[in-house]
Amino acid sequence: MVVTDKGADGKSKDNKSSDELPVAKKAKAARVKKNAALKTRSPDQLEKKINYHFKDQQKLISALTHASSQASRQASDLAAKKAEVSDQDNERLEFLGDRVLGLSISAALLKLYPQSDEGGLARRYNSLVRRKTCAEIAVDLSLGDYVILSAGEERSGGRKKSTILANAMEALLGAVFLDGGYKAADKVICKLWSDKLVSGQKVSLDAKTALQEWAQGQGFDLPTYQHINRTGPDHNPVFEAQVYVAGLQVDFETKEGGKPGSGFGTGVSKRIAEQNAARDLLIRVKVWEED
């Protein structure tokens, strides 16, 4: 039973301690602040943009949770909607989403370009599934506004980092696949990638493809890639790769410890590191010009 007393105005008051009132006010203020933030960064808005509603909202939260948030155990306003942070970050979903994207784009290209040979399809494919393209799609969706980051990553501008955006984009696709199956994921991908799929713009060769075609044209062996180093924390690694073309006679300096005829590159993934290594070698042999 709650004991009440009469105030000076004659109205009843709860007999609560003075310490309880400030705590209650702070909790209410926090809820108001969270609700206000959710009006601008609600997952519902993202679902409308991709035209897909998640049956399991936790899959969406997981797709948007960056590893830095898990590492620091800090939640953003978006996570507050579920009352707690997801049990996993988006790295596993990113792995899955990358494969789902590749399958969907491959099938779409076969339908859109029935006269293209394997080489032409491969060049278009590489252009459409590369990290840069995923980041561009993410920017179009304002996906960075929904990503759950640690306080430190937030301060460093993580919402605009292309790597984080590309990862979140692939993770989102993986989450749609798990929640609704391939048909749902394919529909989302075709919607988001539609302009790029039907673009009549010439697709340029990526560095690895360009290096392979050049090496074959010169009568050399196919390029060989080796991952030689990894630095940085688990949620933000930096990989270093070396590419070597056997038989290539060089007149340029090679990095200490590297084989003659090698190029070197770094990146936030092994794939990007290999691309940058291939680009480095193409520039060294004067096939490409440095930007």
LOFI-657826 format. One record per residue (C-alpha): x negated, y negated, z negated; residue in one letter; residue number from 1. Coordinates in Angstrom, 2 decimals. Layout:
N
{X:X Y:Y Z:Z code:A pos:NUM}
...
This chain:
291
{X:0.00 Y:0.00 Z:0.00 code:M pos:1}
{X:-1.28 Y:-3.45 Z:0.93 code:V pos:2}
{X:-1.28 Y:-5.92 Z:-1.95 code:V pos:3}
{X:-0.32 Y:-9.44 Z:-0.99 code:T pos:4}
{X:-0.28 Y:-12.74 Z:-2.75 code:D pos:5}
{X:1.28 Y:-16.08 Z:-2.05 code:K pos:6}
{X:-0.72 Y:-18.85 Z:-0.51 code:G pos:7}
{X:-0.28 Y:-22.52 Z:-1.17 code:A pos:8}
{X:2.32 Y:-22.63 Z:1.58 code:D pos:9}
{X:4.30 Y:-19.83 Z:-0.01 code:G pos:10}
{X:3.58 Y:-17.32 Z:2.77 code:K pos:11}
{X:2.25 Y:-13.86 Z:2.07 code:S pos:12}
{X:-1.40 Y:-13.08 Z:2.78 code:K pos:13}
{X:-3.25 Y:-9.79 Z:2.96 code:D pos:14}
{X:-5.58 Y:-9.41 Z:0.01 code:N pos:15}
{X:-8.68 Y:-8.84 Z:2.21 code:K pos:16}
{X:-12.20 Y:-9.71 Z:1.22 code:S pos:17}
{X:-13.72 Y:-12.81 Z:2.70 code:S pos:18}
{X:-16.40 Y:-10.65 Z:4.36 code:D pos:19}
{X:-13.83 Y:-8.70 Z:6.43 code:E pos:20}
{X:-12.37 Y:-11.70 Z:8.20 code:L pos:21}
{X:-15.56 Y:-12.87 Z:9.98 code:P pos:22}
{X:-16.25 Y:-9.29 Z:11.11 code:V pos:23}
{X:-12.75 Y:-8.97 Z:12.54 code:A pos:24}
{X:-13.08 Y:-12.29 Z:14.32 code:K pos:25}
{X:-16.43 Y:-11.30 Z:15.80 code:K pos:26}
{X:-15.01 Y:-7.98 Z:17.02 code:A pos:27}
{X:-12.06 Y:-9.76 Z:18.62 code:K pos:28}
{X:-14.37 Y:-12.30 Z:20.27 code:A pos:29}
{X:-16.51 Y:-9.47 Z:21.62 code:A pos:30}
{X:-13.46 Y:-7.75 Z:23.11 code:R pos:31}
{X:-12.35 Y:-10.99 Z:24.73 code:V pos:32}
{X:-15.80 Y:-11.52 Z:26.19 code:K pos:33}
{X:-15.91 Y:-7.98 Z:27.56 code:K pos:34}
{X:-12.44 Y:-8.24 Z:29.06 code:N pos:35}
{X:-13.33 Y:-11.54 Z:30.70 code:A pos:36}
{X:-16.44 Y:-10.01 Z:32.24 code:A pos:37}
{X:-14.48 Y:-7.04 Z:33.52 code:L pos:38}
{X:-12.25 Y:-9.39 Z:35.49 code:K pos:39}
{X:-15.20 Y:-10.17 Z:37.75 code:T pos:40}
{X:-17.03 Y:-6.82 Z:37.66 code:R pos:41}
{X:-14.29 Y:-4.26 Z:37.39 code:S pos:42}
{X:-14.86 Y:-0.87 Z:39.03 code:P pos:43}
{X:-11.34 Y:-1.24 Z:40.36 code:D pos:44}
{X:-12.59 Y:-3.99 Z:42.66 code:Q pos:45}
{X:-15.35 Y:-1.74 Z:43.99 code:L pos:46}
{X:-12.88 Y:1.06 Z:44.62 code:E pos:47}
{X:-10.75 Y:-1.31 Z:46.68 code:K pos:48}
{X:-13.77 Y:-2.31 Z:48.74 code:K pos:49}
{X:-14.64 Y:1.26 Z:49.65 code:I pos:50}
{X:-10.97 Y:2.25 Z:49.91 code:N pos:51}
{X:-11.38 Y:5.19 Z:47.53 code:Y pos:52}
{X:-9.96 Y:5.68 Z:44.03 code:H pos:53}
{X:-11.88 Y:7.99 Z:41.70 code:F pos:54}
{X:-9.92 Y:10.68 Z:39.91 code:K pos:55}
{X:-12.78 Y:10.92 Z:37.41 code:D pos:56}
{X:-13.91 Y:7.39 Z:36.57 code:Q pos:57}
{X:-16.97 Y:8.72 Z:34.74 code:Q pos:58}
{X:-18.46 Y:9.80 Z:38.07 code:K pos:59}
{X:-18.24 Y:6.20 Z:39.25 code:L pos:60}
{X:-19.84 Y:4.94 Z:36.03 code:I pos:61}
{X:-22.67 Y:7.47 Z:36.41 code:S pos:62}
{X:-23.28 Y:6.37 Z:40.00 code:A pos:63}
{X:-23.66 Y:2.77 Z:38.85 code:L pos:64}
{X:-25.90 Y:3.50 Z:35.86 code:T pos:65}
{X:-29.56 Y:2.71 Z:36.58 code:H pos:66}
{X:-32.24 Y:4.78 Z:34.82 code:A pos:67}
{X:-33.49 Y:1.71 Z:32.96 code:S pos:68}
{X:-30.16 Y:1.50 Z:31.13 code:S pos:69}
{X:-30.46 Y:5.06 Z:29.92 code:Q pos:70}
{X:-34.06 Y:4.54 Z:28.88 code:A pos:71}
{X:-33.23 Y:1.54 Z:26.73 code:S pos:72}
{X:-29.82 Y:2.90 Z:25.62 code:R pos:73}
{X:-28.21 Y:-0.41 Z:26.42 code:Q pos:74}
{X:-24.84 Y:-0.69 Z:28.16 code:A pos:75}
{X:-23.57 Y:-3.43 Z:30.42 code:S pos:76}
{X:-20.09 Y:-4.91 Z:30.35 code:D pos:77}
{X:-19.01 Y:-2.34 Z:32.94 code:L pos:78}
{X:-19.90 Y:0.59 Z:30.69 code:A pos:79}
{X:-17.86 Y:-0.96 Z:27.89 code:A pos:80}
{X:-14.72 Y:-0.13 Z:29.85 code:K pos:81}
{X:-15.40 Y:3.53 Z:29.13 code:K pos:82}
{X:-16.36 Y:2.71 Z:25.51 code:A pos:83}
{X:-19.76 Y:4.34 Z:25.88 code:E pos:84}
{X:-22.64 Y:4.71 Z:28.31 code:V pos:85}
{X:-22.56 Y:7.59 Z:30.76 code:S pos:86}
{X:-24.49 Y:10.70 Z:29.73 code:D pos:87}
{X:-26.57 Y:10.51 Z:32.89 code:Q pos:88}
{X:-28.01 Y:7.88 Z:35.20 code:D pos:89}
{X:-27.57 Y:7.81 Z:38.96 code:N pos:90}
{X:-30.77 Y:9.56 Z:40.09 code:E pos:91}
{X:-29.18 Y:13.00 Z:40.54 code:R pos:92}
{X:-26.23 Y:11.48 Z:42.37 code:L pos:93}
{X:-28.66 Y:9.55 Z:44.56 code:E pos:94}
{X:-30.29 Y:12.84 Z:45.55 code:F pos:95}
{X:-26.92 Y:14.27 Z:46.53 code:L pos:96}
{X:-25.70 Y:11.11 Z:48.24 code:G pos:97}
{X:-28.77 Y:11.00 Z:50.47 code:D pos:98}
{X:-27.89 Y:14.45 Z:51.84 code:R pos:99}
{X:-24.20 Y:13.65 Z:52.24 code:V pos:100}
{X:-25.04 Y:10.47 Z:54.12 code:L pos:101}
{X:-27.39 Y:12.36 Z:56.42 code:G pos:102}
{X:-24.77 Y:14.96 Z:57.32 code:L pos:103}
{X:-22.05 Y:12.38 Z:57.91 code:S pos:104}
{X:-24.24 Y:10.15 Z:60.08 code:I pos:105}
{X:-25.51 Y:13.13 Z:62.09 code:S pos:106}
{X:-21.96 Y:14.26 Z:62.88 code:A pos:107}
{X:-20.89 Y:10.72 Z:63.79 code:A pos:108}
{X:-23.83 Y:10.23 Z:66.15 code:L pos:109}
{X:-23.06 Y:13.46 Z:68.00 code:L pos:110}
{X:-19.54 Y:12.17 Z:68.69 code:K pos:111}
{X:-20.52 Y:8.60 Z:69.55 code:L pos:112}
{X:-23.51 Y:9.37 Z:71.78 code:Y pos:113}
{X:-22.79 Y:12.62 Z:73.68 code:P pos:114}
{X:-25.38 Y:11.80 Z:76.35 code:Q pos:115}
{X:-28.27 Y:11.08 Z:73.98 code:S pos:116}
{X:-31.06 Y:13.64 Z:73.67 code:D pos:117}
{X:-32.47 Y:14.80 Z:70.35 code:E pos:118}
{X:-35.13 Y:12.09 Z:70.30 code:G pos:119}
{X:-32.61 Y:9.32 Z:70.86 code:G pos:120}
{X:-30.29 Y:10.69 Z:68.19 code:L pos:121}
{X:-33.18 Y:11.02 Z:65.76 code:A pos:122}
{X:-34.21 Y:7.39 Z:66.20 code:R pos:123}
{X:-30.66 Y:6.19 Z:65.62 code:R pos:124}
{X:-30.31 Y:8.51 Z:62.65 code:Y pos:125}
{X:-33.52 Y:7.26 Z:61.01 code:N pos:126}
{X:-32.40 Y:3.68 Z:61.47 code:S pos:127}
{X:-29.00 Y:4.33 Z:59.88 code:L pos:128}
{X:-30.04 Y:6.36 Z:56.82 code:V pos:129}
{X:-33.21 Y:4.49 Z:55.87 code:R pos:130}
{X:-33.40 Y:2.69 Z:52.55 code:R pos:131}
{X:-33.28 Y:-0.73 Z:54.15 code:K pos:132}
{X:-29.93 Y:0.03 Z:55.78 code:T pos:133}
{X:-28.50 Y:1.44 Z:52.54 code:C pos:134}
{X:-29.56 Y:-1.74 Z:50.74 code:A pos:135}
{X:-27.93 Y:-3.88 Z:53.45 code:E pos:136}
{X:-24.64 Y:-2.01 Z:53.04 code:I pos:137}
{X:-24.93 Y:-2.45 Z:49.28 code:A pos:138}
{X:-25.37 Y:-6.20 Z:49.71 code:V pos:139}
{X:-22.25 Y:-6.34 Z:51.89 code:D pos:140}
{X:-20.35 Y:-4.65 Z:49.03 code:L pos:141}
{X:-21.93 Y:-6.89 Z:46.36 code:S pos:142}
{X:-22.85 Y:-3.58 Z:44.75 code:L pos:143}
{X:-25.48 Y:-5.23 Z:42.58 code:G pos:144}
{X:-22.71 Y:-6.93 Z:40.60 code:D pos:145}
{X:-21.50 Y:-3.53 Z:39.38 code:Y pos:146}
{X:-24.79 Y:-1.81 Z:38.57 code:V pos:147}
{X:-25.47 Y:-1.06 Z:34.89 code:I pos:148}
{X:-29.01 Y:-2.16 Z:33.98 code:L pos:149}
{X:-31.17 Y:-2.56 Z:30.91 code:S pos:150}
{X:-31.59 Y:-6.07 Z:29.56 code:A pos:151}
{X:-35.16 Y:-6.17 Z:30.83 code:G pos:152}
{X:-34.23 Y:-5.07 Z:34.35 code:E pos:153}
{X:-31.39 Y:-7.58 Z:34.34 code:E pos:154}
{X:-33.79 Y:-10.42 Z:33.47 code:R pos:155}
{X:-36.23 Y:-9.35 Z:36.20 code:S pos:156}
{X:-33.57 Y:-9.72 Z:38.90 code:G pos:157}
{X:-32.73 Y:-6.03 Z:39.22 code:G pos:158}
{X:-29.30 Y:-6.70 Z:40.73 code:R pos:159}
{X:-30.99 Y:-8.03 Z:43.86 code:K pos:160}
{X:-33.79 Y:-5.47 Z:44.19 code:K pos:161}
{X:-33.45 Y:-3.54 Z:47.43 code:S pos:162}
{X:-34.64 Y:-0.31 Z:45.83 code:T pos:163}
{X:-32.01 Y:-0.41 Z:43.09 code:I pos:164}
{X:-29.33 Y:-1.35 Z:45.61 code:L pos:165}
{X:-30.25 Y:1.46 Z:48.01 code:A pos:166}
{X:-30.34 Y:4.00 Z:45.17 code:N pos:167}
{X:-26.95 Y:2.88 Z:43.88 code:A pos:168}
{X:-25.47 Y:3.05 Z:47.37 code:M pos:169}
{X:-26.58 Y:6.65 Z:47.84 code:E pos:170}
{X:-25.45 Y:7.53 Z:44.31 code:A pos:171}
{X:-22.03 Y:6.06 Z:45.00 code:L pos:172}
{X:-21.67 Y:8.30 Z:48.06 code:L pos:173}
{X:-22.74 Y:11.31 Z:46.00 code:G pos:174}
{X:-20.12 Y:10.46 Z:43.39 code:A pos:175}
{X:-17.38 Y:10.20 Z:46.01 code:V pos:176}
{X:-18.41 Y:13.60 Z:47.37 code:F pos:177}
{X:-18.22 Y:15.23 Z:43.92 code:L pos:178}
{X:-14.93 Y:13.55 Z:43.11 code:D pos:179}
{X:-13.09 Y:13.98 Z:46.40 code:G pos:180}
{X:-15.10 Y:16.32 Z:48.59 code:G pos:181}
{X:-16.90 Y:15.86 Z:51.91 code:Y pos:182}
{X:-13.86 Y:14.57 Z:53.79 code:K pos:183}
{X:-13.46 Y:11.67 Z:51.34 code:A pos:184}
{X:-17.18 Y:10.86 Z:51.41 code:A pos:185}
{X:-17.30 Y:11.00 Z:55.21 code:D pos:186}
{X:-14.36 Y:8.59 Z:55.40 code:K pos:187}
{X:-16.12 Y:6.10 Z:53.11 code:V pos:188}
{X:-19.38 Y:6.37 Z:55.06 code:I pos:189}
{X:-17.70 Y:5.89 Z:58.44 code:C pos:190}
{X:-15.91 Y:2.82 Z:57.06 code:K pos:191}
{X:-19.03 Y:1.21 Z:55.56 code:L pos:192}
{X:-21.41 Y:2.13 Z:58.40 code:W pos:193}
{X:-18.92 Y:1.54 Z:61.25 code:S pos:194}
{X:-20.50 Y:-1.65 Z:62.60 code:D pos:195}
{X:-24.00 Y:-0.19 Z:62.58 code:K pos:196}
{X:-22.87 Y:3.09 Z:64.12 code:L pos:197}
{X:-21.32 Y:1.45 Z:67.18 code:V pos:198}
{X:-23.89 Y:-1.33 Z:67.49 code:S pos:199}
{X:-25.33 Y:-1.63 Z:70.95 code:G pos:200}
{X:-28.59 Y:-2.99 Z:69.62 code:Q pos:201}
{X:-31.74 Y:-1.17 Z:70.56 code:K pos:202}
{X:-32.95 Y:1.14 Z:67.79 code:V pos:203}
{X:-36.64 Y:0.68 Z:67.14 code:S pos:204}
{X:-38.94 Y:3.56 Z:66.26 code:L pos:205}
{X:-39.78 Y:4.01 Z:62.60 code:D pos:206}
{X:-43.50 Y:4.13 Z:61.81 code:A pos:207}
{X:-43.73 Y:7.90 Z:61.32 code:K pos:208}
{X:-41.96 Y:8.63 Z:64.60 code:T pos:209}
{X:-44.05 Y:6.04 Z:66.44 code:A pos:210}
{X:-47.29 Y:7.47 Z:65.05 code:L pos:211}
{X:-46.30 Y:11.02 Z:65.97 code:Q pos:212}
{X:-45.41 Y:10.07 Z:69.54 code:E pos:213}
{X:-48.62 Y:8.06 Z:69.91 code:W pos:214}
{X:-50.77 Y:10.91 Z:68.55 code:A pos:215}
{X:-49.14 Y:13.42 Z:70.91 code:Q pos:216}
{X:-49.58 Y:11.05 Z:73.84 code:G pos:217}
{X:-53.29 Y:10.75 Z:73.04 code:Q pos:218}
{X:-53.74 Y:14.51 Z:72.76 code:G pos:219}
{X:-54.35 Y:14.51 Z:69.01 code:F pos:220}
{X:-52.92 Y:16.86 Z:66.42 code:D pos:221}
{X:-49.72 Y:15.88 Z:64.64 code:L pos:222}
{X:-50.22 Y:13.49 Z:61.71 code:P pos:223}
{X:-50.67 Y:15.13 Z:58.32 code:T pos:224}
{X:-49.33 Y:13.42 Z:55.18 code:Y pos:225}
{X:-50.62 Y:13.81 Z:51.65 code:Q pos:226}
{X:-49.36 Y:12.25 Z:48.42 code:H pos:227}
{X:-52.45 Y:11.20 Z:46.50 code:I pos:228}
{X:-51.21 Y:9.21 Z:43.52 code:N pos:229}
{X:-48.23 Y:8.18 Z:41.43 code:R pos:230}
{X:-48.09 Y:5.34 Z:38.93 code:T pos:231}
{X:-45.44 Y:3.45 Z:36.98 code:G pos:232}
{X:-42.62 Y:4.59 Z:34.68 code:P pos:233}
{X:-40.20 Y:7.36 Z:35.61 code:D pos:234}
{X:-37.39 Y:4.92 Z:36.43 code:H pos:235}
{X:-39.60 Y:2.75 Z:38.66 code:N pos:236}
{X:-42.43 Y:4.87 Z:40.12 code:P pos:237}
{X:-44.94 Y:3.85 Z:42.78 code:V pos:238}
{X:-46.21 Y:6.55 Z:45.13 code:F pos:239}
{X:-49.33 Y:6.41 Z:47.29 code:E pos:240}
{X:-49.61 Y:8.43 Z:50.48 code:A pos:241}
{X:-52.34 Y:9.09 Z:53.04 code:Q pos:242}
{X:-51.79 Y:10.04 Z:56.67 code:V pos:243}
{X:-54.53 Y:11.72 Z:58.68 code:Y pos:244}
{X:-54.79 Y:12.40 Z:62.40 code:V pos:245}
{X:-57.36 Y:15.09 Z:63.17 code:A pos:246}
{X:-59.69 Y:14.29 Z:66.05 code:G pos:247}
{X:-59.10 Y:10.55 Z:65.89 code:L pos:248}
{X:-62.35 Y:8.66 Z:66.44 code:Q pos:249}
{X:-62.27 Y:5.47 Z:64.41 code:V pos:250}
{X:-64.26 Y:2.26 Z:64.31 code:D pos:251}
{X:-62.60 Y:0.80 Z:61.23 code:F pos:252}
{X:-63.33 Y:1.11 Z:57.54 code:E pos:253}
{X:-61.46 Y:3.83 Z:55.70 code:T pos:254}
{X:-60.43 Y:3.58 Z:52.07 code:K pos:255}
{X:-63.01 Y:4.99 Z:49.69 code:E pos:256}
{X:-62.38 Y:8.70 Z:49.24 code:G pos:257}
{X:-60.14 Y:8.90 Z:52.31 code:G pos:258}
{X:-60.72 Y:10.91 Z:55.46 code:K pos:259}
{X:-61.85 Y:9.11 Z:58.64 code:P pos:260}
{X:-58.86 Y:8.30 Z:60.80 code:G pos:261}
{X:-56.54 Y:7.81 Z:57.83 code:S pos:262}
{X:-53.91 Y:5.28 Z:56.90 code:G pos:263}
{X:-52.66 Y:4.51 Z:53.43 code:F pos:264}
{X:-49.40 Y:3.21 Z:52.00 code:G pos:265}
{X:-47.47 Y:2.81 Z:48.79 code:T pos:266}
{X:-43.75 Y:2.76 Z:48.03 code:G pos:267}
{X:-41.10 Y:3.40 Z:45.42 code:V pos:268}
{X:-40.44 Y:6.81 Z:47.00 code:S pos:269}
{X:-42.60 Y:9.34 Z:48.79 code:K pos:270}
{X:-40.69 Y:8.67 Z:52.00 code:R pos:271}
{X:-41.41 Y:4.95 Z:51.90 code:I pos:272}
{X:-45.05 Y:5.57 Z:51.02 code:A pos:273}
{X:-45.42 Y:7.83 Z:54.08 code:E pos:274}
{X:-43.77 Y:5.23 Z:56.32 code:Q pos:275}
{X:-46.14 Y:2.55 Z:55.06 code:N pos:276}
{X:-49.14 Y:4.85 Z:55.53 code:A pos:277}
{X:-48.10 Y:5.51 Z:59.13 code:A pos:278}
{X:-47.62 Y:1.79 Z:59.70 code:R pos:279}
{X:-51.07 Y:1.10 Z:58.26 code:D pos:280}
{X:-52.70 Y:3.57 Z:60.66 code:L pos:281}
{X:-50.76 Y:2.22 Z:63.67 code:L pos:282}
{X:-52.08 Y:-1.24 Z:62.86 code:I pos:283}
{X:-55.63 Y:0.06 Z:62.35 code:R pos:284}
{X:-55.68 Y:1.69 Z:65.80 code:V pos:285}
{X:-54.11 Y:-1.47 Z:67.26 code:K pos:286}
{X:-50.93 Y:0.20 Z:68.47 code:V pos:287}
{X:-48.87 Y:-2.10 Z:66.27 code:W pos:288}
{X:-49.56 Y:-5.69 Z:65.30 code:E pos:289}
{X:-49.50 Y:-6.71 Z:61.66 code:E pos:290}
{X:-46.39 Y:-8.73 Z:60.70 code:D pos:291}
